[in-house]
Structure formats: C-alpha cells, structure tokens
Amino acid sequence: MLQTKIALGFLVFLLAGTLVAVEEKDNILRLKIGDPQLKDKTMTITPGQIYSAEKGRAISFEKMIAEMKTARIVYVGETHNSLPMHDVQHKIAQALYAIDKDLAIGLEMYDIKWQEPLNKWSLGLLTEDEFIDQAQWYVNWNFNFSYYKKIFGLAKENKIPIHALNAPRSIIRKVRMRGWEALSNEEKQIVPKPDLTNKDHIALMRAIFEDIQEPAAMKGHGSGDMMFKALYRAQSSWDEVMAKNTLRTVDIEGKRVIVFVGSGHLIYNLGINRRAYENQSLPYKTVICVIVPEDKNSVVVSRSLGHYIWGLPEETRPEYPSIGIALTKFDGLDNLVIEKDPMSGAAKDKNFKKGDIVLAVDGQHFTCINCLRKYLSEFTWGDEVAFKLLREAKELEIKIKF
C-alpha cells in the first residue's frame, strides 16, 4: 500500500530514551474518529492550499488567521525534520503576533526544568551558541536547531515568552514501565494522572501501531497487548503533562499561546488539545500539515483531522542531514560512547556498534554530547566526517558521507 508521509512527527514512545518518528499510511488520515459532525466526511488536499475542516474547502491564509482571533490556544503540528512545516509554524506565529502582541510560545522539546535558558533567550540575553550550550539543545532534542531558527528569531526579536511544556523523560519512562501509580508524590505533581479511557484516542493509537513495521509484540496482538498498554500510558502522559503546562502558560502569561509539537499529539483533536479543553474549555484551533507525495496530486483526509489542514509538497530529503548516532556518557570516562547500533541517518550500516568509544571526530576530542552534536549539525549533504573509535581494544576509523 502506498505510504503517505503525513506531517505527524508522531512520537512512538520513549524506548531506551530515544524518540522515534514514524510514517503513516493513507488510512490513518481517514479514520472515523474525533468530531462527530465531521468524522464521516472527507476532503481532498492539494499542495500549497489551506483547508477549513468546518467548511470542507480551501480558504486563504488571511481568513484562517482571522478565524483564530477568538482562540486562546493555537496548536500547530509538525514533523520535526520538516523545514516547510516549521516555516508554516513561523508564518502563523508571525501573523498572530501582528494582530495581537499578547502572544506566548509553547515548545515540546524542553521539560520544565529548562525554563531559565528559554527565558534568557526571549529577553535577548543569549547568543545562539550560548543558548544551544546553556539549554543543551542537542541533548534535549534530536533535530538540528536550524529547523527552529526562524521561530526562535521571532521570539527573541519581539521578546515573545517561550515556555517548556514537557516532563523529564525519566518520569515518562517510569510511567511506561510501572504505571502512573508508581510515581513519587513529587513526580505526580509534574505529571497528572493520564486519562486512558477515550475510545477514539485508543483507536487512533492502535491504528498507528498496526501500521508500524515492528514485531508482533509492538502491535497490540496477544502478549503484545501489555506492551501497547504500557506505550499508551506513556503517550497519554506526554499529552497530559503538555496540556497541563499549556494551560499553565496561559495562566502565567495571560496571553494567547501558540503551541508547536509533533502532530501525533494533536491529530483528530484527541491529544494535548482535547485534554486542555476538557480541563478549562478555552477556545482553540489546530493546524495539521499533510504531505502530498510527489507521485500524487492530492490526498483525501477526514475532515475531523484538525480545524485546518495545510497541504505541502513532498521534499526530496530533509533540509539538514542527520547522522543517526545516539551517544551516552559513563562515570570515570571522558570519552563519549555509542549508545546503540544506529538504525537511521548517515551512520546506519556504517559499522558503528553499541559500546564503541569515540576517540576523536575529524581529529578533535569531544567530552560532551551537546558539543559533538553541535559540531555535527554544521555538516550538510555531501560533506564527510571521520570517526576514530575504540572497539575491543582495537582502534578503527570510519568515514561517513552525509
């Protein structure tokens, strides 16, 4: 079946501390879930057009922004490594700020303990390099800062507050492994008890997992049902805590909040947006980007997918290459260590192994993960980088071409 790259940026779950994005098949776009008035209706999306789910037809960008004036919260989904989607986010934020300076931004990639460097950035107190270092961008997030550069630039230029929405990964991992009840009282103050009863949301998650090409244990069949429930707890906890912190941002700032998160947290208005609305009933709007494949002129989607659907053409490749290497540190060892065999990016199938010790990269010695990943973020397609590794007491050199 032809796969459509939907702008989900859907996070499968915290497995070994990493976030995995997946591509969804066409049927995920046409599930009969969500808004009862719209879930049985569809509309055809073409690249370069914005569609109103309520009207079932294309509308202008200006019309969409005008309709957002009454919304206290605007959610704009993303696939994390799609520059066109981040351009959409920037354009919407810029337009909302132009009509009302009372605007704040909520971001997925940081948990609440990283709020201070975000405050410093918005106040213009940090350069880009200083922010990336102080906020440990490349430890907290797996994607090139340049994807978000326009958004951060808009915030800094206009002193728009940026708020962290997430919870520490260790807490979400604990929920996945042992359940919310296993959290300490302090952890429960950070992550509210997740609602696990919404039938439409469960149906969405099950549909997504059945499309993932993983072993049966990951698809909710037989003994794998326990795995699905654990992963669903984690996804729901993510949504719950980000809904809580979105509302907290509204309360703190007293402004409209625009939220940028992976679209898997938003589609069908069943994730963060639903949970926030059920808590405080603040009016909101959701924008979901859908990629139309190069070999198709259009994509048919459910009108309940979001309030607005923005069609985008398929990219040949992401704007910035990814090396696909996960790194870790061990006490007593200055060198960085390969955390697991690379499963994607330029390093895939290039003889990197879990446990390899990184002696040097392009002749340079790196002792911090953020430093090395910041260095690697400067490479573009066609560039080469050389790793010197130590494996089983033997040195080896691996060259990678992006």
Order of alpha helices (4+ residues) and beta strands (2+ residues): beta-beta-beta-alpha-beta-alpha-beta-alpha-alpha-alpha-alpha-beta-alpha-alpha-alpha-alpha-beta-alpha-beta-beta-beta-beta-beta-beta-alpha-beta-beta
